[in-house]
Amino acid sequence: MLKFVKGHMESIAGIEVYPIISLLIFFIFFVLLFWWVFTAKKDYLKSMEEIPLELEPENKELL
């Protein structure tokens, strides 16, 4: 099965650029996420971490 896929992929012109593009997208996403984590406001992070512990939900229709 792998030989069939590999042989088919080798016949497609310009396919070698797709793994590079996917690696760049993956790397850029996690660099931006890392940057956001360290630059986020502490008040915002504190309010987000307390959401699961709230006693009364704002939207009671979901219950």
Gaussian input, Z-matrix of N, CA and C with variables (Angstrom, degrees):
# hf/3-21g

backbone

0 1
 N
 C     1     B1
 C     2     B2     1     A1
 N     3     B3     2     A2     1     D1
 C     4     B4     3     A3     2     D2
 C     5     B5     4     A4     3     D3
 N     6     B6     5     A5     4     D4
 C     7     B7     6     A6     5     D5
 C     8     B8     7     A7     6     D6
 N     9     B9     8     A8     7     D7
 C    10    B10     9     A9     8     D8
 C    11    B11    10    A10     9     D9
 N    12    B12    11    A11    10    D10
 C    13    B13    12    A12    11    D11
 C    14    B14    13    A13    12    D12
 N    15    B15    14    A14    13    D13
 C    16    B16    15    A15    14    D14
 C    17    B17    16    A16    15    D15
 N    18    B18    17    A17    16    D16
 C    19    B19    18    A18    17    D17
 C    20    B20    19    A19    18    D18
 N    21    B21    20    A20    19    D19
 C    22    B22    21    A21    20    D20
 C    23    B23    22    A22    21    D21
 N    24    B24    23    A23    22    D22
 C    25    B25    24    A24    23    D23
 C    26    B26    25    A25    24    D24
 N    27    B27    26    A26    25    D25
 C    28    B28    27    A27    26    D26
 C    29    B29    28    A28    27    D27
 N    30    B30    29    A29    28    D28
 C    31    B31    30    A30    29    D29
 C    32    B32    31    A31    30    D30
 N    33    B33    32    A32    31    D31
 C    34    B34    33    A33    32    D32
 C    35    B35    34    A34    33    D33
 N    36    B36    35    A35    34    D34
 C    37    B37    36    A36    35    D35
 C    38    B38    37    A37    36    D36
 N    39    B39    38    A38    37    D37
 C    40    B40    39    A39    38    D38
 C    41    B41    40    A40    39    D39
 N    42    B42    41    A41    40    D40
 C    43    B43    42    A42    41    D41
 C    44    B44    43    A43    42    D42
 N    45    B45    44    A44    43    D43
 C    46    B46    45    A45    44    D44
 C    47    B47    46    A46    45    D45
 N    48    B48    47    A47    46    D46
 C    49    B49    48    A48    47    D47
 C    50    B50    49    A49    48    D48
 N    51    B51    50    A50    49    D49
 C    52    B52    51    A51    50    D50
 C    53    B53    52    A52    51    D51
 N    54    B54    53    A53    52    D52
 C    55    B55    54    A54    53    D53
 C    56    B56    55    A55    54    D54
 N    57    B57    56    A56    55    D55
 C    58    B58    57    A57    56    D56
 C    59    B59    58    A58    57    D57
 N    60    B60    59    A59    58    D58
 C    61    B61    60    A60    59    D59
 C    62    B62    61    A61    60    D60
 N    63    B63    62    A62    61    D61
 C    64    B64    63    A63    62    D62
 C    65    B65    64    A64    63    D63
 N    66    B66    65    A65    64    D64
 C    67    B67    66    A66    65    D65
 C    68    B68    67    A67    66    D66
 N    69    B69    68    A68    67    D67
 C    70    B70    69    A69    68    D68
 C    71    B71    70    A70    69    D69
 N    72    B72    71    A71    70    D70
 C    73    B73    72    A72    71    D71
 C    74    B74    73    A73    72    D72
 N    75    B75    74    A74    73    D73
 C    76    B76    75    A75    74    D74
 C    77    B77    76    A76    75    D75
 N    78    B78    77    A77    76    D76
 C    79    B79    78    A78    77    D77
 C    80    B80    79    A79    78    D78
 N    81    B81    80    A80    79    D79
 C    82    B82    81    A81    80    D80
 C    83    B83    82    A82    81    D81
 N    84    B84    83    A83    82    D82
 C    85    B85    84    A84    83    D83
 C    86    B86    85    A85    84    D84
 N    87    B87    86    A86    85    D85
 C    88    B88    87    A87    86    D86
 C    89    B89    88    A88    87    D87
 N    90    B90    89    A89    88    D88
 C    91    B91    90    A90    89    D89
 C    92    B92    91    A91    90    D90
 N    93    B93    92    A92    91    D91
 C    94    B94    93    A93    92    D92
 C    95    B95    94    A94    93    D93
 N    96    B96    95    A95    94    D94
 C    97    B97    96    A96    95    D95
 C    98    B98    97    A97    96    D96
 N    99    B99    98    A98    97    D97
 C   100   B100    99    A99    98    D98
 C   101   B101   100   A100    99    D99
 N   102   B102   101   A101   100   D100
 C   103   B103   102   A102   101   D101
 C   104   B104   103   A103   102   D102
 N   105   B105   104   A104   103   D103
 C   106   B106   105   A105   104   D104
 C   107   B107   106   A106   105   D105
 N   108   B108   107   A107   106   D106
 C   109   B109   108   A108   107   D107
 C   110   B110   109   A109   108   D108
 N   111   B111   110   A110   109   D109
 C   112   B112   111   A111   110   D110
 C   113   B113   112   A112   111   D111
 N   114   B114   113   A113   112   D112
 C   115   B115   114   A114   113   D113
 C   116   B116   115   A115   114   D114
 N   117   B117   116   A116   115   D115
 C   118   B118   117   A117   116   D116
 C   119   B119   118   A118   117   D117
 N   120   B120   119   A119   118   D118
 C   121   B121   120   A120   119   D119
 C   122   B122   121   A121   120   D120
 N   123   B123   122   A122   121   D121
 C   124   B124   123   A123   122   D122
 C   125   B125   124   A124   123   D123
 N   126   B126   125   A125   124   D124
 C   127   B127   126   A126   125   D125
 C   128   B128   127   A127   126   D126
 N   129   B129   128   A128   127   D127
 C   130   B130   129   A129   128   D128
 C   131   B131   130   A130   129   D129
 N   132   B132   131   A131   130   D130
 C   133   B133   132   A132   131   D131
 C   134   B134   133   A133   132   D132
 N   135   B135   134   A134   133   D133
 C   136   B136   135   A135   134   D134
 C   137   B137   136   A136   135   D135
 N   138   B138   137   A137   136   D136
 C   139   B139   138   A138   137   D137
 C   140   B140   139   A139   138   D138
 N   141   B141   140   A140   139   D139
 C   142   B142   141   A141   140   D140
 C   143   B143   142   A142   141   D141
 N   144   B144   143   A143   142   D142
 C   145   B145   144   A144   143   D143
 C   146   B146   145   A145   144   D144
 N   147   B147   146   A146   145   D145
 C   148   B148   147   A147   146   D146
 C   149   B149   148   A148   147   D147
 N   150   B150   149   A149   148   D148
 C   151   B151   150   A150   149   D149
 C   152   B152   151   A151   150   D150
 N   153   B153   152   A152   151   D151
 C   154   B154   153   A153   152   D152
 C   155   B155   154   A154   153   D153
 N   156   B156   155   A155   154   D154
 C   157   B157   156   A156   155   D155
 C   158   B158   157   A157   156   D156
 N   159   B159   158   A158   157   D157
 C   160   B160   159   A159   158   D158
 C   161   B161   160   A160   159   D159
 N   162   B162   161   A161   160   D160
 C   163   B163   162   A162   161   D161
 C   164   B164   163   A163   162   D162
 N   165   B165   164   A164   163   D163
 C   166   B166   165   A165   164   D164
 C   167   B167   166   A166   165   D165
 N   168   B168   167   A167   166   D166
 C   169   B169   168   A168   167   D167
 C   170   B170   169   A169   168   D168
 N   171   B171   170   A170   169   D169
 C   172   B172   171   A171   170   D170
 C   173   B173   172   A172   171   D171
 N   174   B174   173   A173   172   D172
 C   175   B175   174   A174   173   D173
 C   176   B176   175   A175   174   D174
 N   177   B177   176   A176   175   D175
 C   178   B178   177   A177   176   D176
 C   179   B179   178   A178   177   D177
 N   180   B180   179   A179   178   D178
 C   181   B181   180   A180   179   D179
 C   182   B182   181   A181   180   D180
 N   183   B183   182   A182   181   D181
 C   184   B184   183   A183   182   D182
 C   185   B185   184   A184   183   D183
 N   186   B186   185   A185   184   D184
 C   187   B187   186   A186   185   D185
 C   188   B188   187   A187   186   D186

   B1=1.4554
   B2=1.5227
   B3=1.3353
   B4=1.4594
   B5=1.5260
   B6=1.3428
   B7=1.4651
   B8=1.5250
   B9=1.3184
   B10=1.4597
   B11=1.5247
   B12=1.3318
   B13=1.4653
   B14=1.5187
   B15=1.3305
   B16=1.4639
   B17=1.5290
   B18=1.3182
   B19=1.4599
   B20=1.5159
   B21=1.3097
   B22=1.4619
   B23=1.5277
   B24=1.3302
   B25=1.4657
   B26=1.5283
   B27=1.3288
   B28=1.4640
   B29=1.5211
   B30=1.3138
   B31=1.4601
   B32=1.5279
   B33=1.3344
   B34=1.4603
   B35=1.5256
   B36=1.3107
   B37=1.4659
   B38=1.5228
   B39=1.3159
   B40=1.4528
   B41=1.5124
   B42=1.3173
   B43=1.4679
   B44=1.5261
   B45=1.3187
   B46=1.4648
   B47=1.5223
   B48=1.3196
   B49=1.4599
   B50=1.5336
   B51=1.3134
   B52=1.4672
   B53=1.5331
   B54=1.3297
   B55=1.4710
   B56=1.5267
   B57=1.3124
   B58=1.4685
   B59=1.5236
   B60=1.3226
   B61=1.4674
   B62=1.5247
   B63=1.3207
   B64=1.4657
   B65=1.5223
   B66=1.3245
   B67=1.4618
   B68=1.5233
   B69=1.3212
   B70=1.4634
   B71=1.5255
   B72=1.3153
   B73=1.4655
   B74=1.5252
   B75=1.3238
   B76=1.4587
   B77=1.5249
   B78=1.3203
   B79=1.4601
   B80=1.5254
   B81=1.3251
   B82=1.4676
   B83=1.5241
   B84=1.3180
   B85=1.4631
   B86=1.5214
   B87=1.3231
   B88=1.4545
   B89=1.5196
   B90=1.3160
   B91=1.4669
   B92=1.5221
   B93=1.3271
   B94=1.4649
   B95=1.5320
   B96=1.3099
   B97=1.4618
   B98=1.5261
   B99=1.3165
   B100=1.4635
   B101=1.5262
   B102=1.3318
   B103=1.4673
   B104=1.5340
   B105=1.3444
   B106=1.4608
   B107=1.5253
   B108=1.3297
   B109=1.4650
   B110=1.5268
   B111=1.3121
   B112=1.4591
   B113=1.5203
   B114=1.3211
   B115=1.4606
   B116=1.5257
   B117=1.3259
   B118=1.4678
   B119=1.5236
   B120=1.3204
   B121=1.4643
   B122=1.5220
   B123=1.3103
   B124=1.4657
   B125=1.5293
   B126=1.3243
   B127=1.4674
   B128=1.5287
   B129=1.3211
   B130=1.4628
   B131=1.5291
   B132=1.3185
   B133=1.4572
   B134=1.5248
   B135=1.3206
   B136=1.4666
   B137=1.5338
   B138=1.3315
   B139=1.4673
   B140=1.5307
   B141=1.3308
   B142=1.4607
   B143=1.5228
   B144=1.3208
   B145=1.4635
   B146=1.5246
   B147=1.3197
   B148=1.4618
   B149=1.5287
   B150=1.3008
   B151=1.4686
   B152=1.5344
   B153=1.3231
   B154=1.4770
   B155=1.5248
   B156=1.3251
   B157=1.4545
   B158=1.5219
   B159=1.3181
   B160=1.4588
   B161=1.5253
   B162=1.3243
   B163=1.4643
   B164=1.5207
   B165=1.3267
   B166=1.4561
   B167=1.5249
   B168=1.3208
   B169=1.4623
   B170=1.5219
   B171=1.3225
   B172=1.4657
   B173=1.5249
   B174=1.3080
   B175=1.4585
   B176=1.5282
   B177=1.3214
   B178=1.4613
   B179=1.5248
   B180=1.3349
   B181=1.4549
   B182=1.5263
   B183=1.3169
   B184=1.4556
   B185=1.5223
   B186=1.3122
   B187=1.4643
   B188=1.4883
   A1=110.71
   A2=116.73
   A3=120.08
   A4=111.38
   A5=116.81
   A6=119.87
   A7=110.56
   A8=116.63
   A9=120.53
   A10=110.61
   A11=116.66
   A12=120.78
   A13=110.25
   A14=116.85
   A15=121.05
   A16=110.82
   A17=117.08
   A18=120.68
   A19=112.02
   A20=116.50
   A21=120.64
   A22=110.60
   A23=116.63
   A24=120.59
   A25=111.88
   A26=117.32
   A27=120.33
   A28=111.88
   A29=117.50
   A30=120.41
   A31=112.79
   A32=118.17
   A33=121.48
   A34=109.10
   A35=116.73
   A36=121.24
   A37=110.79
   A38=116.75
   A39=121.97
   A40=115.11
   A41=118.01
   A42=120.00
   A43=112.22
   A44=118.15
   A45=120.14
   A46=113.27
   A47=118.46
   A48=121.14
   A49=111.89
   A50=118.79
   A51=121.73
   A52=114.19
   A53=119.91
   A54=117.55
   A55=112.73
   A56=117.55
   A57=121.00
   A58=110.01
   A59=116.74
   A60=120.90
   A61=110.51
   A62=117.70
   A63=120.00
   A64=111.29
   A65=118.41
   A66=121.17
   A67=110.79
   A68=117.65
   A69=121.00
   A70=111.46
   A71=117.69
   A72=120.70
   A73=110.18
   A74=117.61
   A75=122.70
   A76=110.70
   A77=117.62
   A78=122.38
   A79=111.19
   A80=117.65
   A81=121.69
   A82=110.50
   A83=118.18
   A84=121.20
   A85=111.26
   A86=117.47
   A87=119.72
   A88=112.72
   A89=118.63
   A90=120.31
   A91=109.63
   A92=117.50
   A93=120.69
   A94=111.41
   A95=117.67
   A96=121.17
   A97=110.62
   A98=117.61
   A99=122.85
   A100=110.07
   A101=116.49
   A102=121.26
   A103=110.37
   A104=117.39
   A105=121.04
   A106=111.28
   A107=116.54
   A108=120.42
   A109=110.73
   A110=117.37
   A111=119.59
   A112=114.03
   A113=118.34
   A114=119.89
   A115=113.00
   A116=117.66
   A117=120.56
   A118=109.87
   A119=114.61
   A120=119.88
   A121=109.78
   A122=114.88
   A123=120.86
   A124=111.97
   A125=117.66
   A126=120.66
   A127=111.16
   A128=116.11
   A129=120.92
   A130=110.32
   A131=117.08
   A132=120.67
   A133=111.62
   A134=116.36
   A135=120.30
   A136=110.58
   A137=116.85
   A138=119.52
   A139=111.36
   A140=117.95
   A141=121.10
   A142=111.74
   A143=117.18
   A144=118.43
   A145=112.50
   A146=117.86
   A147=121.06
   A148=113.33
   A149=118.64
   A150=121.78
   A151=112.55
   A152=120.38
   A153=118.49
   A154=113.80
   A155=118.17
   A156=121.14
   A157=113.86
   A158=117.66
   A159=120.48
   A160=109.89
   A161=115.87
   A162=120.04
   A163=112.90
   A164=117.44
   A165=121.03
   A166=109.66
   A167=117.79
   A168=119.33
   A169=110.97
   A170=116.29
   A171=120.95
   A172=110.97
   A173=116.52
   A174=120.99
   A175=108.74
   A176=117.36
   A177=121.79
   A178=112.32
   A179=118.29
   A180=121.20
   A181=111.39
   A182=117.75
   A183=120.46
   A184=112.05
   A185=116.94
   A186=120.37
   A187=108.56
   D1=-44.51
   D2=-179.16
   D3=-64.84
   D4=-35.11
   D5=178.66
   D6=-64.31
   D7=-37.46
   D8=178.35
   D9=-63.98
   D10=-46.58
   D11=-179.03
   D12=-66.08
   D13=-44.91
   D14=-179.43
   D15=-62.03
   D16=-44.06
   D17=178.87
   D18=-64.41
   D19=-37.97
   D20=179.26
   D21=-69.03
   D22=-41.35
   D23=-179.59
   D24=-67.00
   D25=-35.21
   D26=179.61
   D27=-66.71
   D28=-22.62
   D29=-178.48
   D30=-83.30
   D31=-9.39
   D32=-178.66
   D33=-88.60
   D34=123.69
   D35=-178.78
   D36=-74.86
   D37=134.41
   D38=175.58
   D39=79.76
   D40=12.13
   D41=-176.63
   D42=-75.54
   D43=-17.93
   D44=-176.58
   D45=-67.67
   D46=-12.04
   D47=-179.52
   D48=-81.55
   D49=-23.61
   D50=-176.30
   D51=-65.15
   D52=-42.04
   D53=175.70
   D54=-63.82
   D55=-33.87
   D56=178.43
   D57=-66.95
   D58=-43.63
   D59=179.07
   D60=-63.42
   D61=-43.76
   D62=-179.48
   D63=-65.75
   D64=-37.05
   D65=176.64
   D66=-65.67
   D67=-40.85
   D68=177.85
   D69=-64.14
   D70=-43.93
   D71=178.33
   D72=-61.57
   D73=-44.83
   D74=178.52
   D75=-60.11
   D76=-48.01
   D77=-177.98
   D78=-65.24
   D79=-45.83
   D80=-179.33
   D81=-63.50
   D82=-41.32
   D83=178.69
   D84=-58.28
   D85=-48.18
   D86=-176.97
   D87=-74.09
   D88=-28.71
   D89=173.40
   D90=-66.37
   D91=-44.03
   D92=178.01
   D93=-65.46
   D94=-39.60
   D95=177.01
   D96=-63.53
   D97=-43.29
   D98=177.54
   D99=-60.95
   D100=-43.84
   D101=179.22
   D102=-63.63
   D103=-42.52
   D104=-179.26
   D105=-63.78
   D106=-40.73
   D107=-178.77
   D108=-61.24
   D109=-40.52
   D110=-177.15
   D111=-84.84
   D112=-12.86
   D113=178.83
   D114=-109.26
   D115=-1.70
   D116=-179.65
   D117=-67.51
   D118=147.38
   D119=179.54
   D120=-70.67
   D121=138.30
   D122=-176.62
   D123=-64.65
   D124=-33.63
   D125=178.16
   D126=-64.28
   D127=-41.55
   D128=178.73
   D129=-63.64
   D130=-45.94
   D131=179.90
   D132=-63.58
   D133=-38.59
   D134=178.96
   D135=-64.77
   D136=-42.62
   D137=179.19
   D138=-66.45
   D139=-35.33
   D140=178.44
   D141=-69.20
   D142=-37.90
   D143=-178.34
   D144=-74.00
   D145=-18.37
   D146=179.43
   D147=-90.54
   D148=-8.69
   D149=-177.84
   D150=-57.80
   D151=-46.34
   D152=-179.39
   D153=-66.25
   D154=-17.21
   D155=-176.16
   D156=-96.19
   D157=-1.57
   D158=179.80
   D159=-64.96
   D160=138.24
   D161=-176.78
   D162=-77.76
   D163=-41.93
   D164=-178.70
   D165=-112.79
   D166=117.31
   D167=177.79
   D168=-69.13
   D169=148.34
   D170=-179.96
   D171=-68.30
   D172=-37.10
   D173=-177.80
   D174=-106.58
   D175=98.80
   D176=-176.50
   D177=-79.85
   D178=-10.06
   D179=179.91
   D180=-68.62
   D181=-25.28
   D182=-179.56
   D183=-71.05
   D184=-22.82
   D185=179.76
   D186=-83.35

